[in-house]
Amino acid sequence: MCSINGFTWVDEGLVRRMNKVTAHRGPDGTGAFVADGISLGHNRLAIIDLSPTGAQPMRSPDGRLTIVFNGEIYNFKELRSELEKEYSFRSSSDTEVILHAYAKYGPECVKKFNGIFAFAIWDARTNEVFLARDHAGVKPLYYFFDPSPKGGQSARLIFSSEIKAILEHDVVREVDTDAFNLYMRMLYVPEPYTMFKGVRKLPPAHYASFKNGMLSVVNYWKISDFDDVSSKDEAQERIRTLFKDSVRRQLISDRPVGVFLSGGLDSSAVLGAVAENASGKVKTYSVGFDVDVQREKFNADFMLAKQTAQHYGSDHHTLMISGKDIGGQLSRIAWHLDEPNANPTAGAIFLLSRLAKRDVAVVLGGDGADELFGGYRRYALSRVIRRFGKLPGTVRQSILYLLKQANRTEVMEKFSKNDPTDLFLSFLAQKEANVSALIRKDIPQNLSPKAHFARYFTSADFSGDFEKQFMNTDRQSWLTDESLLRSDKMTSGQGLEERVPILDHRLIELSCKIPTKWKITHSGLRSDSFKGKDIWRDAIAEYLPEHLLGEPKRGWFTPMAKWVRTELKEQVGEILSPANLCSEFFNTEEVQEMWRAHLESRKYNLNLIWAVVMWQLWYDTFIKNGGKKQL
């Protein structure tokens, strides 16, 4: 985990200020490079080649190219073997491999990388800045492009691993109302937007080029082959082979490596594959919740993780956290996130990362299998809904009548969705009536969730398998912009790097060719018995201890709904109070009613309560208080 910073004019003091505000991402060193037309900065978390030869910014021997890089290239040794035929190397780092690969292949070099990366290269010969982000979007990269600055200056580009570094410049701190509207409905900000007007995310699998005052953004990798593979057995074997190879590659490190062990199938499989390659005990880390009631509900996976750690003989470390532990970190979490994220698990990741950082510099996690292989119940329900749509009209009406009699109005609404984007949003978006009641009527609503997400449902041929489309959209949107971004910010906030072997781009490509019927055989109508990921379970079976077999799918969540009524009641109440809440964006009376209804258990309102809380903390931190670091 490192940070990259830069802009397209000369100011060493400014780029070093950007480095200072992102120093948590790279505690092992800092550096800057300035030349006519460019300022580059870097904070280093040394993982591969710990010597000074691996320091950045790094220049090519001829002085033409200079790079700042965040991430890891897992196939760098193979690429180096090819490049050594033409280029001489002065280090053993993967950074230098990127530098020479760009010299040889230009922008197309990104297609050769297996890894997680965000990097910038300055070409002194062509006066061009090249930015790139990895296939799955594991590493973040933000930019601000002003084509016509005031005073007749040349177009300028600013970029960084974190927004707070861009804010070191004289950019206007203004809320992007399109991002605000999307966030309140989706609980995160989807790309290319950020909550700051004018600041954008470079999308995953894209590169950008800035030259002669022009910025061009190119999509270099997009899955277009969704044709079903013909053999289930061959597909299963291919999954197994790629997964093992991905874990083996991602263990490359000159620093200690551990595993985040949630207790579910995916992180358990990662641990199994790591243990298979490790020479000694693997260090594992799990988090549980200090609650007096419903212990089974909140800590079931935590207890399973202990059993899995015992099964593999890992050096296991556990962390029990309370609502007060989270409350004491809320301002820091908001500062590290850069923009609001309404997932209450952020604090747990932040505190667990602090624990892991005492021993290791890198952790592997189990992210991605649910989106690739059908691990969410919504995919199974979607299949049922599509089949429902093929039934005779009289049968459909009878089923809807029975659902109405059973007071299953929410399910009824989903069964009535014919448009694919509407069906997708029925599972993932907040109820429009609930959201619109909270937001001031004079806030512009130029971009609806449907208008934003429709792009994912129009371009590819999924051969009638809508759930492929559903999973692929989740992977490109929610997984990247909510889950991976949240994990990156919380781990990097502690100077820790997280790797995600299941999101190897080869596994992603393969998953899109596997028919949903091989991933999901359960209807999903009963949540307590839903499992999902059938072919994935079979592929990784050798890594699953017996105590995990037969376990239902559980989402990982915190007791936040309980905590805001108890340990965090006073703190959350103050944030939501009319005296503090930003009345420019929210109807304070409606927010108060939502808050009271949740406190009195009249209605479960946690999602929107936490969305408002995290937005207000973001607003207080970056708009009202200038982004001052929270200690």
C-alpha positions in Angstrom: 0.0 0.0 0.0 1.4 3.3 -1.1 0.2 6.7 -2.2 0.8 8.4 -5.5 0.4 12.2 -6.0 1.0 14.6 -8.8 0.0 17.5 -11.0 1.0 19.0 -14.3 3.1 22.0 -13.2 6.1 22.6 -11.0 5.7 23.1 -7.3 7.7 20.8 -5.1 6.4 22.2 -1.9 2.8 21.5 -2.9 3.4 17.9 -4.0 5.2 17.3 -0.7 2.1 18.6 1.1 0.1 16.1 -0.8 2.6 13.4 0.4 2.2 14.6 3.9 -1.6 14.3 4.0 -1.4 10.7 2.5 1.6 9.6 4.6 -0.4 6.9 6.3 -0.6 4.9 3.1 3.2 4.7 2.9 5.0 5.0 6.2 8.3 3.6 5.0 9.5 6.5 2.9 8.6 9.6 0.9 9.9 11.2 -2.3 9.2 13.8 -4.9 10.2 14.6 -8.5 9.7 17.9 -10.3 10.5 18.9 -13.8 9.1 21.3 -16.4 5.4 20.3 -16.7 5.2 17.8 -13.8 5.4 17.3 -10.1 5.2 13.7 -8.7 5.1 12.5 -5.1 5.1 9.1 -3.5 4.8 7.6 0.0 6.2 4.1 0.2 5.0 1.0 2.0 7.9 -1.3 1.1 6.7 -4.8 0.2 8.9 -5.9 -2.6 12.6 -4.9 -2.8 13.0 -3.1 0.6 16.3 -1.5 -0.4 16.7 2.1 -1.6 16.7 0.9 -5.2 13.0 0.3 -4.9 12.3 3.8 -3.8 10.0 6.1 -5.8 9.6 8.3 -7.8 11.6 6.0 -10.0 13.2 7.1 -13.3 14.3 5.0 -16.3 18.0 4.9 -17.0 17.7 7.3 -19.9 15.7 9.8 -17.8 12.8 9.7 -20.2 10.2 8.1 -17.9 9.4 8.7 -14.3 6.8 6.6 -12.3 4.9 6.6 -9.1 3.1 3.4 -8.3 0.7 2.0 -5.7 0.1 -1.7 -5.7 1.6 -5.0 -6.7 2.3 -6.7 -10.1 2.1 -10.4 -9.3 3.5 -11.6 -12.6 6.4 -9.2 -12.5 9.1 -11.9 -12.5 7.8 -13.4 -15.8 7.5 -10.0 -17.4 11.0 -9.1 -16.2 12.4 -12.2 -17.9 11.0 -11.0 -21.2 12.1 -7.4 -20.7 15.6 -8.2 -19.7 16.3 -9.1 -23.3 16.1 -5.4 -24.1 16.4 -3.4 -20.8 18.8 -3.4 -17.9 17.4 -3.5 -14.4 18.8 -1.7 -11.3 16.4 -3.1 -8.7 14.4 -6.2 -8.0 11.1 -4.3 -7.7 7.9 -4.7 -9.7 7.9 -0.9 -10.1 10.8 -1.0 -12.5 9.0 -3.7 -14.5 6.1 -1.4 -15.1 8.5 1.4 -16.2 10.2 -0.8 -18.8 6.9 -2.4 -19.9 5.6 1.1 -20.7 8.8 1.9 -22.6 8.3 -1.1 -24.7 4.5 -1.5 -25.1 3.1 2.0 -24.3 -0.4 2.1 -22.9 -1.0 -1.5 -23.9 1.4 -2.6 -21.1 -1.6 -2.6 -18.7 -3.1 -5.6 -20.5 0.0 -7.6 -19.6 -0.2 -7.0 -15.8 -1.7 -9.4 -13.3 -2.1 -7.4 -10.2 -3.6 -4.5 -8.3 -2.3 -1.1 -9.3 -2.7 2.6 -9.7 0.2 4.4 -11.2 1.3 7.5 -13.0 4.1 7.8 -15.6 5.6 11.0 -16.9 7.1 10.9 -20.3 9.6 13.7 -20.7 10.0 13.2 -24.4 6.3 13.6 -25.3 5.3 15.7 -22.3 2.5 13.2 -21.5 1.1 12.0 -18.2 -0.2 8.4 -18.2 -2.5 7.1 -15.4 -3.8 3.6 -15.0 -6.0 1.6 -12.6 -6.2 -2.2 -12.2 -8.8 -4.5 -13.8 -11.0 -5.0 -10.7 -10.5 -1.5 -9.2 -8.8 -2.7 -6.0 -6.6 0.4 -5.9 -8.2 3.8 -6.0 -7.2 6.7 -8.2 -8.8 10.1 -8.2 -8.3 13.1 -10.5 -9.3 16.7 -11.0 -9.1 18.1 -14.5 -9.6 21.8 -15.3 -9.4 22.5 -19.0 -9.5 26.3 -18.6 -8.2 27.6 -15.3 -8.7 31.3 -14.5 -6.1 33.8 -15.6 -5.5 32.2 -18.9 -3.3 29.4 -17.5 -2.9 26.1 -19.3 -5.2 23.2 -18.6 -4.2 21.3 -15.4 -4.5 17.8 -14.1 -4.2 16.8 -10.4 -4.3 13.2 -9.3 -3.9 11.1 -6.2 -4.6 7.9 -4.3 -6.8 9.9 -2.0 -9.1 12.9 -2.5 -7.7 14.7 0.6 -4.4 15.2 -1.3 -6.2 16.9 -4.2 -7.9 19.2 -1.6 -4.4 20.6 -0.8 -4.9 22.5 -4.0 -7.2 25.5 -4.6 -10.0 23.3 -5.9 -13.5 24.4 -4.8 -15.0 22.3 -2.0 -18.5 21.9 -3.2 -21.0 19.0 -2.9 -21.8 17.2 -6.1 -25.6 17.0 -6.0 -25.6 14.1 -8.5 -23.3 12.1 -6.2 -25.4 13.2 -3.2 -28.6 11.8 -4.7 -27.0 8.6 -5.8 -25.3 8.1 -2.4 -28.6 8.6 -0.4 -30.2 5.9 -2.6 -27.4 3.4 -3.0 -25.5 4.1 0.3 -22.2 4.7 -1.6 -20.9 7.0 -4.4 -20.6 5.1 -7.7 -17.9 5.9 -10.2 -17.0 8.2 -11.9 -18.5 10.5 -9.2 -17.2 11.5 -5.8 -19.0 13.7 -3.3 -16.8 16.6 -4.3 -17.8 18.4 -7.5 -15.1 18.2 -10.1 -13.2 15.4 -8.5 -13.6 12.1 -10.3 -12.6 8.5 -9.9 -10.7 6.9 -12.7 -12.9 3.8 -13.3 -11.5 0.3 -12.9 -9.8 -1.2 -16.0 -9.2 2.3 -17.5 -6.2 4.4 -18.3 -6.0 8.1 -18.9 -3.6 10.2 -20.9 -3.0 14.0 -20.5 -1.2 15.7 -23.3 -1.3 19.2 -24.9 -4.0 20.2 -22.4 -6.3 17.3 -23.4 -7.4 14.4 -21.2 -8.5 11.1 -22.7 -9.9 8.2 -20.8 -9.8 4.6 -22.3 -11.4 1.4 -21.1 -8.6 -1.2 -21.7 -10.4 -4.4 -20.4 -14.1 -5.2 -20.6 -15.5 -8.7 -20.5 -17.5 -9.4 -23.7 -17.5 -13.2 -23.7 -20.4 -14.5 -21.7 -21.0 -17.7 -23.6 -21.6 -20.7 -21.4 -18.7 -23.2 -21.0 -19.8 -26.7 -22.0 -18.3 -28.8 -19.2 -19.1 -28.3 -15.6 -16.3 -30.5 -14.4 -13.7 -28.6 -16.6 -15.0 -25.3 -15.3 -14.7 -26.5 -11.7 -11.2 -27.7 -12.3 -10.3 -24.4 -14.0 -11.6 -22.4 -11.0 -9.5 -24.5 -8.7 -6.4 -24.1 -10.8 -6.7 -20.4 -11.2 -7.5 -19.8 -7.5 -4.5 -21.8 -6.3 -2.3 -19.9 -8.8 -3.7 -16.6 -7.7 -3.0 -17.2 -4.0 0.5 -18.5 -4.8 1.3 -15.3 -6.8 -0.2 -13.0 -4.2 2.0 -14.4 -1.4 5.0 -12.7 -3.1 6.3 -10.3 -0.5 9.5 -9.3 1.3 7.4 -8.5 4.4 5.2 -10.7 6.6 1.8 -11.7 5.2 -1.4 -12.6 7.1 -5.0 -13.5 6.4 -8.3 -11.7 7.3 -10.4 -14.7 8.4 -14.1 -13.9 8.6 -15.2 -17.5 9.2 -17.1 -17.8 5.9 -16.2 -20.1 3.0 -14.1 -17.6 1.0 -11.6 -16.4 3.5 -11.4 -20.0 4.8 -10.4 -21.2 1.4 -7.9 -18.4 1.1 -6.3 -19.5 4.4 -6.3 -23.1 3.2 -4.5 -22.2 0.0 -2.1 -19.9 1.9 -1.3 -22.6 4.4 -0.5 -25.0 1.6 2.2 -22.6 0.4 3.5 -21.3 3.7 6.6 -22.5 5.3 5.4 -21.8 8.9 2.3 -20.8 10.8 0.1 -18.4 9.0 -1.1 -15.3 11.0 -4.9 -14.9 10.9 -7.1 -12.1 12.2 -10.8 -12.0 13.0 -13.2 -9.5 14.6 -16.2 -10.2 16.8 -18.7 -8.0 18.6 -19.1 -7.4 22.3 -22.9 -7.7 22.6 -25.1 -9.1 25.4 -27.9 -10.4 23.2 -28.2 -12.2 19.8 -24.6 -13.4 20.1 -25.2 -16.2 17.7 -26.5 -13.8 15.1 -23.6 -11.4 15.2 -20.7 -13.7 16.1 -21.6 -17.0 14.4 -18.9 -16.5 11.7 -16.5 -15.2 14.4 -16.8 -18.5 16.3 -16.4 -20.5 13.0 -13.2 -18.6 12.3 -11.7 -19.8 15.5 -12.5 -23.4 14.6 -11.0 -22.9 11.1 -7.9 -21.3 12.6 -7.5 -24.3 14.8 -8.0 -26.7 11.9 -5.1 -25.1 10.0 -3.0 -24.4 13.1 -2.7 -20.7 12.3 -1.4 -18.1 14.7 -4.8 -16.6 15.3 -5.6 -13.2 16.7 -9.1 -12.1 17.6 -10.5 -8.6 18.4 -13.8 -8.0 20.2 -15.2 -4.6 19.7 -18.0 -2.6 21.3 -20.2 0.2 20.1 -18.0 2.6 22.1 -14.9 1.4 20.3 -16.5 2.4 17.0 -17.8 5.7 18.4 -14.3 6.7 19.4 -13.1 6.2 15.8 -16.0 7.8 13.8 -14.2 11.1 13.0 -11.0 9.2 11.9 -13.0 6.8 9.8 -14.8 9.7 8.0 -11.4 11.4 7.4 -9.8 8.2 6.0 -12.8 7.4 3.8 -12.6 10.7 1.8 -16.3 10.5 1.0 -19.3 9.0 2.8 -19.8 5.3 2.9 -22.8 4.0 4.8 -21.6 0.5 5.6 -21.2 0.2 9.4 -18.5 -2.5 9.0 -15.9 0.2 8.1 -15.0 0.7 11.8 -14.5 -3.0 12.4 -12.1 -3.2 9.5 -10.3 -0.1 10.6 -9.7 -1.6 14.1 -8.9 -5.1 12.9 -6.3 -3.5 10.5 -4.7 -1.8 13.4 -4.3 -5.2 15.2 -2.9 -6.9 12.1 -0.4 -4.1 11.4 1.5 -5.0 14.6 2.6 -8.2 12.9 2.3 -8.0 9.2 2.4 -5.6 6.3 0.1 -7.5 4.0 -3.2 -9.4 4.5 -5.1 -11.6 2.0 -8.9 -11.4 2.1 -11.8 -13.4 0.6 -13.6 -10.6 -1.3 -15.3 -11.2 -4.6 -16.6 -14.7 -4.6 -20.2 -13.7 -3.9 -20.3 -11.4 -6.9 -18.5 -13.9 -9.2 -20.2 -17.1 -8.2 -23.7 -16.2 -7.0 -23.3 -15.9 -3.2 -26.0 -13.4 -2.6 -29.6 -14.5 -2.0 -30.8 -11.7 -4.4 -29.5 -13.7 -7.4 -31.6 -16.7 -6.4 -34.7 -14.6 -5.9 -34.0 -12.9 -9.3 -34.2 -16.3 -10.9 -37.5 -17.1 -9.3 -38.9 -13.7 -10.4 -37.8 -14.3 -14.0 -39.5 -17.7 -14.0 -42.6 -16.1 -12.5 -42.7 -13.8 -15.5 -43.0 -16.8 -17.9 -46.0 -18.2 -16.1 -49.6 -17.8 -17.5 -51.3 -14.6 -16.4 -53.9 -16.3 -14.3 -51.2 -18.2 -12.3 -49.2 -15.0 -11.8 -52.3 -13.2 -10.5 -53.0 -16.0 -8.1 -49.4 -15.9 -6.7 -49.6 -12.1 -6.3 -52.9 -12.5 -4.4 -51.3 -15.0 -2.0 -48.3 -12.7 -1.5 -50.7 -9.8 -0.7 -52.6 -11.9 1.8 -49.4 -12.9 3.5 -48.4 -9.2 3.7 -45.3 -9.8 1.5 -45.6 -6.4 -0.2 -41.9 -6.0 -0.7 -41.7 -9.3 -2.5 -44.7 -8.3 -4.6 -43.0 -5.2 -5.7 -40.0 -7.2 -7.0 -42.3 -9.6 -8.9 -43.8 -6.7 -10.7 -40.4 -5.5 -12.2 -40.1 -6.1 -15.9 -37.2 -3.7 -16.7 -33.8 -5.2 -15.8 -32.5 -2.0 -14.2 -35.6 -1.7 -12.1 -35.2 -5.3 -10.9 -31.6 -4.6 -10.0 -32.5 -1.5 -8.1 -35.3 -3.2 -6.3 -32.7 -5.3 -4.5 -30.0 -2.6 -3.9 -31.6 0.8 -3.8 -33.3 2.4 -0.8 -37.0 3.0 -1.0 -37.6 6.2 -2.9 -40.3 7.4 -0.6 -38.1 7.1 2.4 -35.2 8.9 0.8 -37.1 11.7 -0.8 -38.7 12.5 2.5 -35.3 13.2 4.0 -33.9 15.3 1.2 -34.8 18.9 0.7 -37.1 19.4 -2.4 -34.8 22.1 -3.8 -31.8 19.8 -4.2 -31.5 19.2 -8.0 -32.2 15.6 -9.1 -30.7 15.5 -12.5 -29.4 11.9 -12.3 -31.5 9.0 -11.0 -30.1 5.6 -10.1 -31.9 4.1 -13.0 -30.3 6.6 -15.4 -26.9 5.8 -14.0 -27.1 2.0 -13.8 -29.0 1.4 -17.0 -25.6 1.4 -18.8 -24.7 -2.0 -17.3 -27.8 -3.7 -18.8 -27.6 -2.6 -22.5 -24.3 -3.6 -24.0 -23.6 -7.3 -23.6 -25.2 -10.5 -24.8 -25.9 -12.6 -21.7 -27.7 -15.4 -23.7 -30.8 -14.9 -21.6 -29.0 -15.5 -18.3 -30.0 -12.3 -16.5 -28.2 -13.3 -13.3 -24.9 -13.2 -15.1 -25.7 -9.6 -15.9 -26.8 -9.0 -12.3 -23.5 -10.4 -10.9 -21.4 -8.6 -13.4 -23.1 -5.3 -12.6 -22.6 -5.9 -8.8 -18.9 -6.6 -9.5 -18.4 -3.4 -11.5 -20.4 -1.2 -9.2 -21.1 -2.1 -5.6 -18.1 -4.4 -5.1 -15.6 -1.8 -6.4 -17.1 1.5 -5.2 -18.5 0.4 -1.9 -16.7 -2.7 -0.7 -13.2 -2.6 -2.2 -12.9 1.2 -1.7 -14.0 0.9 2.0 -11.5 -1.9 2.6 -8.7 0.0 0.9 -9.3 3.2 2.9 -9.6 1.3 6.2 -6.6 -0.9 5.8 -4.4 1.8 4.3 -5.4 4.1 7.2 -3.3 1.7 9.3 -0.5 1.4 6.7 -1.6 -2.1 5.8 -2.0 -3.6 2.3 -4.9 -6.0 1.5 -4.8 -8.3 -1.4 -7.8 -10.2 -2.9 -6.8 -13.4 -4.8 -10.4 -14.3 -5.8 -10.5 -11.2 -7.9 -7.7 -12.2 -10.2 -9.0 -11.0 -13.6 -8.6 -14.5 -15.1 -11.1 -15.8 -12.5 -13.5 -12.9 -13.2 -13.4 -13.7 -16.9 -14.1 -17.4 -16.2 -16.9 -16.7 -13.8 -18.8 -14.8 -16.6 -18.8 -17.9 -18.7 -20.3 -20.2 -16.1 -24.1 -20.5 -16.3 -26.1 -19.4 -13.2 -27.6 -22.9 -12.9 -24.2 -24.2 -11.9 -23.8 -21.4 -9.3 -27.2 -21.4 -7.7 -29.6 -24.4 -7.2 -31.5 -23.1 -4.3 -34.6 -20.9 -4.8 -33.6 -18.4 -2.1 -37.1 -18.1 -0.8 -35.9 -19.2 2.7 -33.0 -17.1 3.8 -32.0 -19.5 6.6 -31.2 -22.3 4.2 -29.7 -20.4 1.3 -26.1 -21.2 0.4 -25.3 -20.3 -3.2 -21.9 -20.5 -4.9 -22.4 -24.2 -5.7 -19.6 -24.6 -8.3 -17.3 -22.5 -6.2 -17.9 -24.6 -3.1 -17.1 -27.7 -5.1 -14.0 -26.2 -6.5 -12.5 -25.2 -3.1 -13.9 -28.2 -1.2 -10.4 -29.4 -0.3 -9.9 -26.2 1.8 -13.2 -26.3 3.7 -13.1 -27.9 7.1 -16.0 -30.2 8.0 -17.5 -27.6 10.5 -18.1 -25.2 7.6 -20.0 -27.7 5.4 -23.8 -27.1 5.5 -23.5 -23.6 6.9 -26.0 -21.1 5.4 -24.8 -17.9 3.8 -24.5 -15.1 6.3 -23.8 -11.5 5.5 -21.1 -9.8 7.6 -22.7 -7.0 9.6 -22.3 -5.3 12.9 -24.8 -4.8 15.8 -25.0 -1.1 14.7 -28.9 -1.1 14.8 -28.6 -2.0 18.5 -25.6 0.2 19.2 -27.3 3.4 18.0 -30.1 2.7 20.5 -27.7 2.1 23.3 -23.9 2.8 23.4 -24.0 5.3 20.4 -27.4 6.8 21.1 -26.0 10.1 22.5 -23.3 10.5 19.8 -25.6 9.7 16.9 -28.3 11.9 18.3 -26.0 14.8 18.4 -24.9 14.3 14.8 -28.5 14.2 13.7 -29.7 17.0 15.8 -31.3 20.1 14.1 -28.5 22.2 15.6 -25.8 20.2 13.8 -27.5 18.6 10.7 -26.9 20.4 7.4 -30.3 21.9 6.7 -29.1 22.9 3.2 -29.5 19.3 2.2 -31.8 17.6 4.7 -35.3 18.1 6.1 -34.3 18.1 9.7 -37.8 17.3 11.0 -38.0 14.2 8.8 -34.6 13.1 9.9 -35.6 13.5 13.5 -38.8 11.4 12.9 -36.7 8.7 11.2 -34.4 8.7 14.2 -37.2 8.5 16.8 -38.9 5.7 14.9 -35.8 3.7 15.1 -35.1 4.4 18.7 -38.6 3.4 19.6 -38.3 0.2 17.5 -41.3 1.3 15.4 -39.3 0.9 12.2 -35.9 -0.4 11.2 -34.1 2.7 9.8 -30.4 1.9 10.2 -29.5 2.1 6.6 -30.6 5.7 6.1 -29.7 6.7 9.6 -26.1 5.6 9.0 -26.1 7.2 5.6 -27.0 10.5 7.0 -24.5 10.1 9.9 -21.6 9.3 7.6 -22.5 12.1 5.2 -22.7 14.6 8.0 -19.4 13.5 9.4 -17.9 13.9 5.9 -19.4 17.3 5.5 -18.2 18.5 8.9 -14.7 17.1 8.2 -14.1 18.3 4.6 -16.5 21.2 4.0 -16.9 22.9 7.3 -13.5 22.2 8.9 -11.3 22.1 5.8 -10.3 18.5 5.9 -8.1 18.7 9.0 -6.7 15.4 10.0 -8.6 13.7 12.8 -6.2 12.5 15.5 
